[in-house]
Amino acid sequence: MPIAADTRDGDAVEPAQPLLRPSERRPVALVVDDEPLTLGVVERYASMHGFDVIARDGRRAVLDELPHLAVDVAIVDLRMPEMSGLDMLQAIHDVNPTCRVILMTGQATVESAIEAVKLGALDYLQKPLNFARLGELMQSVRTDLDSRRLLLAVDGEMASRFEFHGMIGRSAVMQKLFDTIRRLAPHVRSVLITGETGTGKELVAGAFHALGGREKRPFVTCNCSAIMETLFESELFGHTRGAFTGASEAKAGMFDRADGGTLFLDEIGELPMPMQAKLLRVVEYGEVQRVGTSEPRKVDVRVVAATNRTLRDEVAAGRFREDLLYRLNVVEVTLPALRERREDIAYLSAAFVTEFAARFRKALTGISSGAEHVLHNAPWSGNVRELRNTLERACLLSEGRTLSERDVLTALGTTQRARPAPAPVVTHAPAAPVDREALVRVLENAHGNKSVAARALGMSRRAFYRRLEAHGLH
């Protein structure tokens, strides 16, 4: 069956052939209309334009499907028996803010066209459809998707350009840090890394190891906060057989295992005072003594220590040895908090989204401007680690092609908006059943936006629709 077309302007009906590379994912179009003929025609037309098509007959049940459909464009009839196209538009944008919506109607009015545009419709087409115009709109959707894919690819490429041994930073403070590591790594034998939790201290330790001529030797990590105080000496220096109850076999300590390479002592501020004296001797003389023997053994180990505490305050409080502090911080590297280098957030985010999209096999092609705003302005008390974990959750939860503001807010565990609500509606919880007059007033304040009005009344969208139907306002 040939595709019907509006030939009022002499437009040809033949659709443009999709310019898809085999590696690209096809965009997805949702077509909703209660007229089977129109539904079938538009479905075939969108398919010929390179879209995977989901067709629905306009029943309200499609609203329940929306969170599970990764849709790039929706072509929706304005008037249907169970719901209006404007309601559908609002519901789509609640779930997927980046989805473009094209409304079509056989009974066009200036008022409905203005309302559609105000609510974010891409366009408003009158039946019989001008397929040349519909083709232009669908091509614009494809172009927008390609641009977002390209933006993410460019951001990912830029992130890789500013990558340094697992760290990403374009900011001046990070570039200075990278330069310091390059210059000092070949020469220093002990390093102290300070900074808040989650700033990437182990990555810095790894960079010192890789650039210090020891990259082919062991890199051993010791989390000082995770070892029981009674086991510290055995874990660090090893023990001989029979050295204590339960020591049925001799065991090499971390210094033995790191011989020729690097030992990273994370959370060095947690090291008990008796162990600090023994560690000082190893750092100064390069000798370890296993538990159960009096014979020292020479080791060649670079010691990189890290802490989120201020060790000078710990010294003043009598909890850390001053001589050990001076011996460790021959070179002291301080990592900035993420909030102090917010210009790096976009590059870090692009790299993380690229990583997680591949891991979870998600068709994510970018980050929405709203999501970028949230990411840029969040406090990030947990620094880069928190940003990475947040984006991992957001990518896992995302149902769309673009990581949305809602995805990020959900992953952050907050409902705080990063920008003002779309209408100045005063919110309140309904203490009693809402009457018709109140519904009309709240709808007027929300400029007809039912989702905003529902939130203002403290209702779910579904409950709000039921209340409208009960009062004949649907």
Residue, then its C-alpha position, 0 to 999 in steps of 0.5 A: m500500500p503506498i503511503a498517503a501524503d498531503t500534496r497541497d504544496g506539490d511535495a513528493v511522498e518519497p521518504a529520504q533514505p536513512l544515512l546510517r552506518p552499520s555501527e549506529r543504533r537506530p533511533v526509536a519513534l513512538v506513534v500514538d493514534d486511535e485511527p488505525l489507518t493513520l497509525g499504520v501510515v505513520e508507522r511505515y513512514a517512520s520506519m522508512h526514515g530509519f526509525d524503529v517504530i513502536a505503535r500504540d492505539g491511544r489507550r491510556a495504558v501506554l502511559d504505564e509503558l513510557p518509563h520502559l520505552a527508550v523513545d527519541v521522538a513521539i508522534v501523537d494524535l491530539r484528540m483520543p478517547e481516553m486521553s489527549g495528546l497534550d496529556m501524553l506530551q506532558a507524561i512523556h516529558d516527565v519520563n524522558p525530557t529529551c524525547r521530541v514530541i510531534l502532535m497531529t490533529g484533524q481539528a487544529t485551533v490556534e489555542s491548541a497550537i499555542e498550548a502545544v508549543k508552550l508545553g514543549a512540542l516540536d511541532y503541530l501538524q494538521k491532518p491530512l499530514n504534510f509528509a514533507r514537513l514530517g520528514e524534515l522534523m524526523q530528520s531534525v530529530r536524527t540530526d539532534l541525536d547525532s549531535r549529542r552522540l558526537l558531543l559525548a564522543v568529543d567530550g570523551e576524547m577530550a577527557s582522554r586527552f587530559e587523562f594522566h594515569g587514571m586521573i582526568g583534569r584540565s584545570a590548572v591545579m590538576q595540570k600542575l599536579f601531573d607536572t609535579i608527579r612527572r618531575l619528582a617520580p624518578h627521584v623520591r623514595s618516600v611521598l606523603i599524599t594528603g586530601e579528602t576522601g575520594t579525591g584519588k590518592e591511590l591513583v597518585a600513588g600508582a602514578f609515582h610507581a609507574l613513572g619512578g622506574r619501578e613499573k615492572r615491580p610490585f605495587v602493594t596496597c595496605n589499608c591501615s584502617a582495615i587491619m586489626e591493631t594486633l596484626f599490624e606488625s605481622e601484616l607489614f613485616g611478616h612472621t616466622r613459623g611458631a612466632f605466636t599462637g596460630a603461626s603454623e607457617a612463615k609468612a612474608g609481610m607487605f614490605d617483603r612482597a613490595d621489595g623492588g617496588t612500591l608500598f602504598l600505605d593508605e590512611i597512614g593516620e590510623l597506624p598505631m603509635p608502636m608501629q610508627a616507630k618500627l615503620l620509621r626504622v624501615v623507611e630510614y634504613g631499609e630494614v625489616q624484622r619479621v615477628g619471631t626473629s632478631e635478624p633484620r632483612k634489607v628491602d628496597v621499597r618506595v613508601v607512598a603514604a596517604t591520609n585524609r587527616t591533617l598529620r600536623d594536628e595529629v602530631a600536636a595531639g600526640r597521636f602521630r610521631e613528628d619524626l615519622l611525619y618529616r621522614l614521609n613528607v620529603v615530598e608532600v602532594t595535596l589533592p584538591a577537592l572536586r568542588e575546587r576544580r569544578e571545570d573538570i566535572a564535565y570531562l570526568s562525567a563524559a568519561f564515566v558515562t562512556e565507561f558505564a554505557a559500555r559496561f551496561r550496554k546502554a544506548l546513552t549518547g550524551i548528558s542533558s543540559g539539566a543533568e550537567h547543571v546538577l552535576h556541576n553544582a552538587p556539593w560532592s563531599g565524597n569528591v570524584r569517588e562520589l561523582r563516579n558512583t552517582l553516574e554509575r547508578a544514573c546510567l544503570l537507572s536511565e531508560g533514555r538515550t540521554l542521561s537526564e536531570r531526573d536520572v542524576l537526581t534519583a542517583l543522588g537520592t534527592t528531589q531537589r531541583a537544579r532549576p526553578a519549577p516550570a510554573p510558579v505554583v505554591t505547593h501544599a499537601p491536600a488535607a481534605p478531598v480537593d473540590r472542582e474549584a480547587l482543581v481548576r485554580v491549581l490548573e490555572n496556576a500551572h498554566g494547564n500543566k497537569s504534572v506540575a498541578a499534581r505535584a502542587l497538590g501532593m498527588s501522583r499523576r495517576a491520582f490527579y487524572r482520576r480526580l479530574e475525571a471525577h469532576g469532568l475536567h479530563 
